[in-house]
Amino acid sequence: MVLKEAILPGIILLALYTAATMSGCSAEKKPSDAPVKPLVNTEGTWSGSAQQTGSANPTFTLKLNQKEDGSVWGTITSMDGTFEEANIVGGTLRGNRLTFSATANGPNPRQGRAFSFEAEIQDAKMEGTWKDILARNWGSFSLNREGGSSATPAPQEAAESKSH
């Protein structure tokens, strides 16, 4: 009887340990999958041009807004008629890397095609690549923020007020 009383707690502890390790619990800390807080500010108006083969390099403008969690939204307009204040969707900023997409809504033959954009931002300069997903065309682009890097302050968390 004494032997059963000594073994039973050990079996219970072993069962709990096995269940915890099988469910993914561990004493080790794993890197967090939490979103990385944006290091740069994308807000404002960005203008420049895109490389395009077979025709003149179009100029285009982004008007961007940003939340603290790195989500970015706004519109894109191009002088070649591909975009006429088309909505930017899926905009995400991770560190200084911005990704988003937009659907062509202008009167040219690209209407309805989805385009993806990836860029790196350094101060008031954005450089990256665009891709026409359907046609599998791509090119580079370079934009500058109107008013320079200090045109719009980076989003700030509201200061906590203390009352006495």
Secondary structure, 3 states (H helix, E strand, C coil): CHHHHHHHHHHHHHHHHHHHHHCCCCCCCCCCCCCCCCCCCCCEEEEEEECCCCCCCCEEEEEEEECCCCEEEEEEEECCCCCCCEEEEEEEEECCEEEEEEECCCCCCCCCCEEEEEEEEECCEEEEEEEECCCCEEEEEEEEECCCCCCCCCCCCCCCCCCC
